[in-house]
């Protein structure tokens, strides 16, 4: 008879257990580039894996892990219910939040690009003289001088011997007068004599004072931009038309396509570095810590990393909506790991501040 109350007490106690006796084994997926996912001899390590192991230990979670080649394939696996949780350097975007649950960010970083360093030499300096912006400026100036010269010639042709020659010579004299007026040199060899001519030259003097500084600034800009082009890819705008390598399905691919670059899909970042070594592509785009980690392992002279400061992203773990009940506990563990400095220690272990 005493067995019945004992059995009832055991059943009631199970109802108040925080963790079920037969704990659910989560299906975990991982993807991304080193140092967030490192696969060596079938063993998976890296920043994301170590952070998850700390979470699993704190929350008594059981799991089995499967590796995926790209972030896109990882997210597809969550969408198709092959796995419950995805970890790695997964950028939290508005489009992704519509389909999945995300933990709070565990790391924020900038997009960056690996590109060739340029050296300012005689050839690159001379190329600035053939910049199309420079030719546009000179062409507009010549056209305006031609117009001004013709107007002056119309006013002066009857009373001024300098403009009574055949057309080519007289228009040449008129354009010469316009040039010396524009440059404020004023040789004095040719001068206007009529009221109309003086009025036109007076107007041209005022226009010259305004436009000369703008033209000079435009030419200086052409030289400056030309020199920047030879130093590196300085921002996303300068990606246009260039062959840029990156991981398929990444935010880097989206940026290259948005700015009309020629995207080259890579298996991993080290493949892109090797392609740059042999000058097969003009850059490799990825998140800053991933580029720095891989490039520092295999540096190449004449290649540098350029931070694209306006393109920030936050990394989080992705959870299927069916397993949203785990989100609160995982976020709590992430906060604990942040506060006790464990996340910082894991990043520093891989050389990332």
C-alpha positions as a Markdown table, in Angstrom:
| # | Residue | x | y | z |
|---|---|---|---|---|
| 1 | Unk | 0.0 | 0.0 | 0.0 |
| 2 | Unk | 2.9 | 2.3 | 0.7 |
| 3 | Unk | 4.1 | 2.1 | -2.9 |
| 4 | Unk | 1.1 | 4.1 | -4.2 |
| 5 | Unk | 1.8 | 7.4 | -2.3 |
| 6 | Unk | 5.5 | 7.1 | -3.2 |
| 7 | Unk | 4.7 | 6.6 | -6.9 |
| 8 | Unk | 2.3 | 9.6 | -6.8 |
| 9 | Unk | 5.0 | 11.8 | -5.1 |
| 10 | Unk | 7.5 | 10.8 | -7.8 |
| 11 | Unk | 5.1 | 11.7 | -10.6 |
| 12 | Unk | 4.2 | 15.0 | -9.0 |
| 13 | Unk | 7.9 | 15.8 | -8.5 |
| 14 | Unk | 8.6 | 15.2 | -12.2 |
| 15 | Unk | 6.1 | 18.0 | -13.1 |
| 16 | Unk | 8.3 | 20.5 | -11.3 |
| 17 | Unk | 11.6 | 19.5 | -12.8 |
| 18 | Unk | 13.4 | 22.4 | -14.6 |
| 19 | Unk | 15.0 | 19.9 | -17.1 |
| 20 | Unk | 13.2 | 16.9 | -18.4 |
| 21 | Unk | 14.5 | 13.4 | -17.5 |
| 22 | Unk | 14.9 | 12.5 | -21.1 |
| 23 | Unk | 16.4 | 15.8 | -22.4 |
| 24 | Unk | 15.8 | 16.6 | -26.1 |
| 25 | Unk | 18.9 | 16.4 | -28.3 |
| 26 | Unk | 19.1 | 19.5 | -30.4 |
| 27 | Unk | 20.2 | 19.4 | -34.0 |
| 28 | Unk | 22.9 | 21.9 | -34.4 |
| 29 | Unk | 24.4 | 23.3 | -37.6 |
| 30 | Unk | 27.5 | 25.3 | -38.0 |
| 31 | Unk | 29.0 | 27.2 | -41.0 |
| 32 | Unk | 31.3 | 30.1 | -41.8 |
| 33 | Unk | 34.9 | 30.8 | -42.3 |
| 34 | Unk | 37.8 | 30.5 | -39.9 |
| 35 | Unk | 38.3 | 31.5 | -37.1 |
| 36 | Unk | 34.5 | 31.2 | -36.4 |
| 37 | Unk | 34.4 | 27.6 | -37.8 |
| 38 | Unk | 37.6 | 25.6 | -38.1 |
| 39 | Unk | 37.4 | 21.9 | -39.2 |
| 40 | Unk | 40.5 | 19.8 | -38.7 |
| 41 | Unk | 40.6 | 16.0 | -38.8 |
| 42 | Unk | 36.8 | 15.9 | -38.6 |
| 43 | Unk | 36.9 | 18.0 | -35.4 |
| 44 | Unk | 35.0 | 21.2 | -35.4 |
| 45 | Unk | 36.4 | 24.1 | -33.4 |
| 46 | Unk | 36.5 | 27.9 | -33.7 |
| 47 | Unk | 35.0 | 30.9 | -32.0 |
| 48 | Unk | 31.4 | 30.1 | -32.7 |
| 49 | Unk | 31.8 | 26.5 | -31.5 |
| 50 | Unk | 33.5 | 27.5 | -28.3 |
| 51 | Unk | 30.8 | 30.0 | -27.4 |
| 52 | Unk | 28.1 | 27.4 | -28.1 |
| 53 | Unk | 29.9 | 24.9 | -25.9 |
| 54 | Unk | 29.8 | 27.3 | -23.0 |
| 55 | Unk | 26.1 | 28.0 | -23.6 |
| 56 | Unk | 25.4 | 24.2 | -23.8 |
| 57 | Unk | 27.3 | 23.6 | -20.6 |
| 58 | Unk | 25.4 | 26.4 | -18.7 |
| 59 | Unk | 22.0 | 25.3 | -19.9 |
| 60 | Unk | 22.6 | 21.5 | -19.8 |
| 61 | Unk | 21.8 | 21.2 | -23.5 |
| 62 | Unk | 22.5 | 18.0 | -25.5 |
| 63 | Unk | 23.1 | 18.4 | -29.2 |
| 64 | Unk | 24.6 | 16.8 | -32.3 |
| 65 | Unk | 26.4 | 19.0 | -34.7 |
| 66 | Unk | 26.6 | 19.0 | -38.5 |
| 67 | Unk | 28.8 | 21.3 | -40.6 |
| 68 | Unk | 27.6 | 23.2 | -43.7 |
| 69 | Unk | 29.7 | 24.7 | -46.5 |
| 70 | Unk | 28.0 | 28.1 | -46.5 |
| 71 | Unk | 25.8 | 30.3 | -44.4 |
| 72 | Unk | 23.2 | 30.1 | -47.0 |
| 73 | Unk | 23.1 | 26.3 | -47.0 |
| 74 | Unk | 22.9 | 26.5 | -43.1 |
| 75 | Unk | 19.9 | 28.8 | -43.2 |
| 76 | Unk | 18.3 | 26.7 | -45.8 |
| 77 | Unk | 18.7 | 23.6 | -43.5 |
| 78 | Unk | 17.0 | 25.5 | -40.7 |
| 79 | Unk | 14.2 | 26.6 | -43.1 |
| 80 | Unk | 13.7 | 23.0 | -44.2 |
| 81 | Unk | 13.7 | 21.8 | -40.5 |
| 82 | Unk | 16.8 | 19.7 | -41.0 |
| 83 | Unk | 18.4 | 21.4 | -37.9 |
| 84 | Unk | 17.1 | 23.4 | -35.0 |
| 85 | Unk | 19.8 | 25.9 | -34.4 |
| 86 | Unk | 22.5 | 27.4 | -36.7 |
| 87 | Unk | 25.7 | 28.9 | -35.3 |
| 88 | Unk | 28.6 | 30.7 | -37.0 |
| 89 | Unk | 29.3 | 34.3 | -38.2 |
| 90 | Unk | 25.7 | 34.7 | -39.2 |
| 91 | Unk | 24.9 | 38.4 | -39.9 |
| 92 | Unk | 21.5 | 39.5 | -38.5 |
| 93 | Unk | 19.6 | 41.2 | -41.4 |
| 94 | Unk | 16.0 | 42.4 | -41.7 |
| 95 | Unk | 15.4 | 39.8 | -44.4 |
| 96 | Unk | 16.6 | 36.9 | -42.2 |
| 97 | Unk | 14.7 | 38.1 | -39.2 |
| 98 | Unk | 11.5 | 37.7 | -41.1 |
| 99 | Unk | 12.1 | 33.9 | -41.4 |
| 100 | Unk | 14.1 | 33.0 | -38.3 |
| 101 | Unk | 14.6 | 33.9 | -34.6 |
| 102 | Unk | 18.0 | 35.3 | -33.7 |
| 103 | Unk | 19.8 | 35.6 | -30.4 |
| 104 | Unk | 21.2 | 38.9 | -29.3 |
| 105 | Unk | 24.4 | 39.8 | -31.1 |
| 106 | Unk | 27.6 | 38.3 | -29.7 |
| 107 | Unk | 29.9 | 40.3 | -32.0 |
| 108 | Unk | 29.8 | 43.4 | -34.2 |
| 109 | Unk | 32.2 | 44.1 | -37.0 |
| 110 | Unk | 32.8 | 46.0 | -40.3 |
| 111 | Unk | 32.8 | 44.7 | -43.8 |
| 112 | Unk | 36.4 | 44.8 | -45.3 |
| 113 | Unk | 38.1 | 44.1 | -48.5 |
| 114 | Unk | 41.5 | 42.7 | -49.3 |
| 115 | Unk | 43.1 | 44.7 | -52.2 |
| 116 | Unk | 46.3 | 45.5 | -53.9 |
| 117 | Unk | 48.5 | 48.3 | -52.6 |
| 118 | Unk | 49.4 | 50.9 | -55.3 |
| 119 | Unk | 52.6 | 52.8 | -55.6 |
| 120 | Unk | 52.6 | 56.3 | -57.0 |
| 121 | Unk | 55.1 | 56.2 | -59.8 |
| 122 | Unk | 55.8 | 58.2 | -63.0 |
| 123 | Unk | 53.4 | 56.0 | -65.1 |
| 124 | Unk | 50.5 | 56.4 | -62.6 |
| 125 | Unk | 51.2 | 60.2 | -62.4 |
| 126 | Unk | 51.1 | 60.5 | -66.2 |
| 127 | Unk | 47.9 | 58.5 | -66.4 |
| 128 | Unk | 46.2 | 61.3 | -64.4 |
| 129 | Unk | 46.7 | 63.6 | -67.5 |
| 130 | Unk | 44.5 | 61.2 | -69.5 |
| 131 | Unk | 41.7 | 61.1 | -67.0 |
| 132 | Unk | 38.3 | 61.7 | -68.7 |
| 133 | Unk | 37.3 | 64.3 | -66.1 |
| 134 | Unk | 40.3 | 66.4 | -67.0 |
| 135 | Unk | 39.4 | 66.2 | -70.7 |
| 136 | Unk | 35.8 | 67.1 | -70.0 |
| 137 | Unk | 36.9 | 70.2 | -68.1 |
| 138 | Unk | 39.3 | 71.3 | -70.8 |
| 139 | Unk | 36.7 | 70.7 | -73.6 |
| 140 | Unk | 34.1 | 72.8 | -71.8 |
| 141 | Unk | 36.6 | 75.6 | -71.3 |
| 142 | Unk | 37.6 | 75.6 | -75.0 |
| 143 | Unk | 34.0 | 75.6 | -76.1 |
| 144 | Unk | 33.1 | 78.6 | -73.8 |
| 145 | Unk | 36.2 | 80.5 | -75.0 |
| 146 | Unk | 35.1 | 79.9 | -78.6 |
| 147 | Unk | 31.6 | 81.3 | -77.8 |
| 148 | Unk | 33.0 | 84.4 | -76.0 |
| 149 | Unk | 35.5 | 85.0 | -78.8 |
| 150 | Unk | 32.7 | 85.0 | -81.5 |
| 151 | Unk | 30.6 | 87.4 | -79.5 |
| 152 | Unk | 33.5 | 89.8 | -79.0 |
| 153 | Unk | 34.4 | 89.5 | -82.7 |
| 154 | Unk | 30.8 | 90.5 | -83.7 |
| 155 | Unk | 31.0 | 93.7 | -81.6 |
| 156 | Unk | 34.6 | 94.6 | -82.6 |
| 157 | Unk | 34.9 | 93.6 | -86.3 |
| 158 | Unk | 33.9 | 97.0 | -87.7 |
| 159 | Unk | 36.1 | 99.3 | -85.5 |
| 160 | Unk | 39.0 | 97.1 | -84.3 |
| 161 | Unk | 41.7 | 96.1 | -86.8 |
| 162 | Unk | 42.7 | 93.1 | -84.7 |
| 163 | Unk | 39.4 | 91.5 | -85.6 |
| 164 | Unk | 39.2 | 92.5 | -89.3 |
| 165 | Unk | 41.4 | 89.6 | -90.5 |
| 166 | Unk | 40.0 | 86.4 | -92.1 |
| 167 | Unk | 37.8 | 84.4 | -89.8 |
| 168 | Unk | 40.3 | 81.9 | -88.4 |
| 169 | Unk | 42.9 | 84.6 | -87.6 |
| 170 | Unk | 40.3 | 87.0 | -86.1 |
| 171 | Unk | 38.6 | 84.4 | -84.0 |
| 172 | Unk | 42.0 | 83.3 | -82.9 |
| 173 | Unk | 42.7 | 86.8 | -81.7 |
| 174 | Unk | 39.3 | 86.9 | -80.0 |
| 175 | Unk | 39.9 | 83.6 | -78.1 |
| 176 | Unk | 43.4 | 84.8 | -77.2 |
| 177 | Unk | 41.8 | 87.9 | -75.6 |
| 178 | Unk | 39.3 | 85.7 | -73.8 |
| 179 | Unk | 42.2 | 83.4 | -72.5 |
| 180 | Unk | 44.3 | 86.3 | -71.1 |
| 181 | Unk | 41.2 | 87.8 | -69.5 |
| 182 | Unk | 40.2 | 84.4 | -68.0 |
| 183 | Unk | 43.7 | 83.9 | -66.5 |
| 184 | Unk | 43.9 | 87.6 | -65.4 |
| 185 | Unk | 47.2 | 88.0 | -67.1 |
| 186 | Unk | 46.2 | 90.9 | -69.4 |
| 187 | Unk | 49.1 | 91.1 | -71.9 |
| 188 | Unk | 47.6 | 94.3 | -73.5 |
| 189 | Unk | 48.6 | 93.4 | -77.1 |
| 190 | Unk | 44.8 | 93.1 | -78.0 |
| 191 | Unk | 42.1 | 95.3 | -76.4 |
| 192 | Unk | 38.4 | 95.9 | -77.1 |
| 193 | Unk | 37.3 | 99.4 | -78.3 |
| 194 | Unk | 33.5 | 99.2 | -78.6 |
| 195 | Unk | 31.0 | 99.5 | -75.8 |
| 196 | Unk | 29.5 | 96.1 | -76.7 |
| 197 | Unk | 33.0 | 94.5 | -76.7 |
| 198 | Unk | 33.8 | 96.1 | -73.3 |
| 199 | Unk | 30.4 | 94.9 | -71.9 |
| 200 | Unk | 31.1 | 91.4 | -73.1 |
| 201 | Unk | 34.6 | 91.3 | -71.6 |
| 202 | Unk | 33.3 | 92.8 | -68.3 |
| 203 | Unk | 30.8 | 90.0 | -68.1 |
| 204 | Unk | 33.5 | 87.4 | -69.0 |
| 205 | Unk | 35.8 | 88.8 | -66.3 |
| 206 | Unk | 33.1 | 88.2 | -63.6 |
| 207 | Unk | 32.4 | 84.7 | -65.0 |
| 208 | Unk | 36.1 | 84.0 | -65.0 |
| 209 | Unk | 36.5 | 84.9 | -61.3 |
| 210 | Unk | 33.8 | 82.5 | -60.4 |
| 211 | Unk | 34.5 | 79.6 | -62.8 |
| 212 | Unk | 38.4 | 79.7 | -62.6 |
| 213 | Unk | 38.4 | 78.4 | -59.0 |
| 214 | Unk | 35.8 | 75.7 | -59.9 |
| 215 | Unk | 37.8 | 74.6 | -62.9 |
| 216 | Unk | 41.0 | 74.5 | -60.9 |
| 217 | Unk | 39.2 | 72.5 | -58.2 |
| 218 | Unk | 37.8 | 70.1 | -60.8 |
| 219 | Unk | 41.2 | 69.4 | -62.3 |
| 220 | Unk | 42.8 | 69.0 | -58.9 |
| 221 | Unk | 40.0 | 66.5 | -58.0 |
| 222 | Unk | 40.7 | 64.5 | -61.2 |
| 223 | Unk | 44.4 | 64.2 | -60.2 |
| 224 | Unk | 43.5 | 63.3 | -56.6 |
| 225 | Unk | 40.9 | 60.6 | -57.7 |
| 226 | Unk | 43.4 | 59.2 | -60.2 |
| 227 | Unk | 46.0 | 58.8 | -57.5 |
| 228 | Unk | 43.5 | 57.1 | -55.1 |
| 229 | Unk | 42.6 | 54.7 | -57.8 |
| 230 | Unk | 46.2 | 53.5 | -57.9 |
| 231 | Unk | 46.5 | 53.1 | -54.1 |
| 232 | Unk | 43.6 | 50.6 | -53.3 |
| 233 | Unk | 39.9 | 50.0 | -53.5 |
| 234 | Unk | 39.0 | 52.6 | -51.0 |
| 235 | Unk | 35.2 | 52.1 | -50.7 |
| 236 | Unk | 32.3 | 50.1 | -52.1 |
| 237 | Unk | 31.8 | 52.5 | -55.0 |
| 238 | Unk | 35.2 | 51.7 | -56.4 |
| 239 | Unk | 34.3 | 48.0 | -56.6 |
| 240 | Unk | 32.3 | 48.7 | -59.8 |
| 241 | Unk | 33.5 | 46.6 | -62.7 |
| 242 | Unk | 36.2 | 44.8 | -60.7 |
| 243 | Unk | 36.5 | 41.1 | -60.1 |
| 244 | Unk | 35.9 | 40.6 | -56.4 |
| 245 | Unk | 36.0 | 37.2 | -54.6 |
| 246 | Unk | 33.8 | 36.3 | -51.6 |
| 247 | Unk | 31.8 | 33.5 | -50.0 |
| 248 | Unk | 28.5 | 32.8 | -51.8 |
| 249 | Unk | 25.4 | 33.8 | -49.9 |
| 250 | Unk | 27.2 | 36.2 | -47.7 |
| 251 | Unk | 26.5 | 39.9 | -47.1 |
| 252 | Unk | 29.8 | 40.5 | -49.0 |
| 253 | Unk | 28.2 | 39.0 | -52.1 |
| 254 | Unk | 25.2 | 41.2 | -51.7 |
| 255 | Unk | 27.4 | 44.3 | -51.5 |
| 256 | Unk | 29.5 | 43.5 | -54.5 |
| 257 | Unk | 26.4 | 42.9 | -56.6 |
| 258 | Unk | 24.7 | 46.1 | -55.3 |
| 259 | Unk | 27.7 | 48.2 | -56.3 |
| 260 | Unk | 27.9 | 46.4 | -59.7 |
| 261 | Unk | 31.2 | 44.5 | -59.1 |
| 262 | Unk | 31.9 | 41.1 | -60.8 |
| 263 | Unk | 31.4 | 38.6 | -58.0 |
| 264 | Unk | 33.6 | 35.5 | -58.0 |
| 265 | Unk | 32.4 | 32.7 | -55.6 |
| 266 | Unk | 35.0 | 31.2 | -53.3 |
| 267 | Unk | 35.1 | 28.0 | -51.3 |
| 268 | Unk | 36.9 | 29.8 | -48.5 |
| 269 | Unk | 38.9 | 33.0 | -47.9 |
| 270 | Unk | 42.3 | 31.2 | -48.3 |
| 271 | Unk | 41.3 | 30.4 | -51.9 |
| 272 | Unk | 40.7 | 34.1 | -52.6 |
| 273 | Unk | 44.1 | 35.0 | -51.1 |
| 274 | Unk | 45.8 | 32.5 | -53.4 |
| 275 | Unk | 43.9 | 33.9 | -56.4 |
| 276 | Unk | 45.1 | 37.4 | -55.5 |
| 277 | Unk | 48.7 | 36.1 | -55.2 |
| 278 | Unk | 48.4 | 35.1 | -58.9 |
| 279 | Unk | 46.5 | 38.3 | -59.7 |
| 280 | Unk | 43.4 | 36.4 | -60.9 |
| 281 | Unk | 41.0 | 38.7 | -59.0 |
| 282 | Unk | 41.2 | 42.3 | -57.8 |
| 283 | Unk | 40.0 | 41.9 | -54.2 |
| 284 | Unk | 38.4 | 39.6 | -51.6 |
| 285 | Unk | 35.4 | 40.9 | -49.6 |
| 286 | Unk | 34.4 | 39.5 | -46.2 |
| 287 | Unk | 33.9 | 40.6 | -42.6 |
| 288 | Unk | 37.0 | 42.2 | -41.1 |
| 289 | Unk | 37.9 | 39.6 | -38.4 |
| 290 | Unk | 37.7 | 36.8 | -41.0 |
| 291 | Unk | 40.0 | 38.6 | -43.5 |
| 292 | Unk | 42.5 | 39.6 | -40.8 |
| 293 | Unk | 42.7 | 36.1 | -39.3 |
| 294 | Unk | 43.2 | 34.4 | -42.7 |
| 295 | Unk | 45.5 | 37.0 | -44.2 |
| 296 | Unk | 47.8 | 37.2 | -41.1 |
| 297 | Unk | 48.3 | 33.4 | -41.5 |
| 298 | Unk | 49.4 | 33.9 | -45.1 |
| 299 | Unk | 50.5 | 37.5 | -45.7 |
| 300 | Unk | 51.4 | 38.7 | -49.2 |
| 301 | Unk | 53.5 | 41.8 | -49.9 |
| 302 | Unk | 51.7 | 44.5 | -51.8 |
| 303 | Unk | 48.3 | 43.5 | -50.5 |
| 304 | Unk | 46.4 | 45.3 | -47.7 |
| 305 | Unk | 43.0 | 45.2 | -45.9 |
| 306 | Unk | 40.7 | 48.2 | -46.3 |
| 307 | Unk | 38.0 | 48.6 | -43.7 |
| 308 | Unk | 34.6 | 49.6 | -45.2 |
| 309 | Unk | 33.4 | 51.5 | -42.1 |
| 310 | Unk | 29.9 | 52.2 | -43.2 |
| 311 | Unk | 29.0 | 48.5 | -43.7 |
| 312 | Unk | 28.6 | 47.1 | -40.2 |
| 313 | Unk | 27.0 | 43.8 | -39.3 |
| 314 | Unk | 26.1 | 41.9 | -36.1 |
| 315 | Unk | 26.6 | 38.2 | -35.6 |
| 316 | Unk | 24.0 | 36.1 | -33.8 |
| 317 | Unk | 22.9 | 32.4 | -33.6 |
| 318 | Unk | 19.9 | 31.5 | -35.6 |
| 319 | Unk | 17.0 | 29.5 | -34.1 |
| 320 | Unk | 14.1 | 27.9 | -36.0 |
| 321 | Unk | 10.7 | 29.2 | -35.0 |
| 322 | Unk | 9.8 | 25.7 | -33.8 |
| 323 | Unk | 12.5 | 25.9 | -31.1 |
| 324 | Unk | 11.9 | 29.5 | -30.1 |
| 325 | Unk | 11.4 | 28.4 | -26.5 |
| 326 | Unk | 15.1 | 28.0 | -26.2 |
| 327 | Unk | 15.8 | 31.7 | -27.1 |
| 328 | Unk | 15.4 | 33.2 | -23.7 |
| 329 | Unk | 17.8 | 30.7 | -22.0 |
| 330 | Unk | 20.4 | 31.0 | -24.8 |
| 331 | Unk | 20.3 | 34.8 | -24.6 |
| 332 | Unk | 20.6 | 34.6 | -20.8 |
| 333 | Unk | 23.8 | 32.5 | -21.2 |
| 334 | Unk | 25.2 | 34.9 | -23.8 |
| 335 | Unk | 24.7 | 37.8 | -21.4 |
| 336 | Unk | 26.5 | 35.8 | -18.6 |
| 337 | Unk | 29.4 | 35.0 | -21.0 |
| 338 | Unk | 29.6 | 38.6 | -22.0 |
| 339 | Unk | 29.6 | 39.9 | -18.4 |
| 340 | Unk | 32.2 | 37.4 | -17.1 |
| 341 | Unk | 34.5 | 38.1 | -20.0 |
| 342 | Unk | 34.4 | 34.6 | -21.5 |
| 343 | Unk | 33.4 | 35.8 | -24.9 |
| 344 | Unk | 36.3 | 38.3 | -24.9 |
| 345 | Unk | 38.7 | 35.6 | -23.9 |
| 346 | Unk | 37.5 | 33.3 | -26.7 |
| 347 | Unk | 38.0 | 36.0 | -29.3 |
| 348 | Unk | 41.5 | 36.9 | -27.9 |
| 349 | Unk | 42.5 | 33.3 | -28.1 |
| 350 | Unk | 42.1 | 33.6 | -31.9 |
| 351 | Unk | 43.8 | 37.0 | -32.1 |
| 352 | Unk | 40.7 | 39.1 | -32.5 |
| 353 | Unk | 40.0 | 42.1 | -30.2 |
